[in-house]
């Protein structure tokens, strides 16, 4: 091609195609990730012996649990959500969190960029990448086990959703077993969030759960999760409930429904999730 004959119209066409390609990359990456996980999932969990430690996830509740992934195992927790907010439908997924057991006390975590679609806008938007570490504190038989999670998000999301900075978060989680297969659990975090060039804001998310397992593979929960922020009109709460169903020792399905209220505006949501774990070969 003769660079001297590269007309403005051609330049515009090239720019539009390049922009569309760049916008579609997160979607292509998510599709590739889902395809890879389905291949991994096809061999995970089925036919495992009874002595394998069953899968335990942080989905689908807001609260984070204290359990760690077994040493040298890798776990994928995924899902999709539908939200109805002031007459507008929105969806997001695949909500992928990757967890790797580094030791009996430490696991590594990565929350991959999540894709968002809304009827109020065109195209997809995606979140920042987050990397973290989870640390288990205390003995295995402790009445109130504790876990600490430290993480940072990196400004890798789309312009509409990125914070524009590196944002740290610290979280503490605990739980306690009760009679009749009941368990109470809760977590609280504190985050320092960038605002794309504006002043940082502090935000805290708390959650308190009541869990009940009808059987070893089927558990239900109800949850209240308030959140507060120094940003204007950003305080609210989430009320939700749901279930987790372990269909194989290393494979879990989950679902939840709930409502979120922010500054008096109420939204309704429903989620569906699937998680699986791959253990090292013995």
ABEGO torsion letter per residue (X at the ends): XBAAABBAAAAAAAAAAAAAAAAAAAAAAAAAAAAAAAAAAAABGBGBBAABBBBBBAOABABBBABBBBBGBBBBBBBBBBBBBGGBBBBBOAGBBBBBBABAABBBBBBBBBBBBBAABBEBBBBBBBBBBBBBBEBAABABBBBBBBBBBBBABBAAABAGBBBBBBBBBBBBBBBGGBBBBBBBBBBBBBAGGBBBBBBBBBBBBBBBBABAABBBBBBBBBBBBABBGABEBBBBBBBBBBABAABBBBBBBBBBBBGGBBBBBBBBBBBBBBBBBX
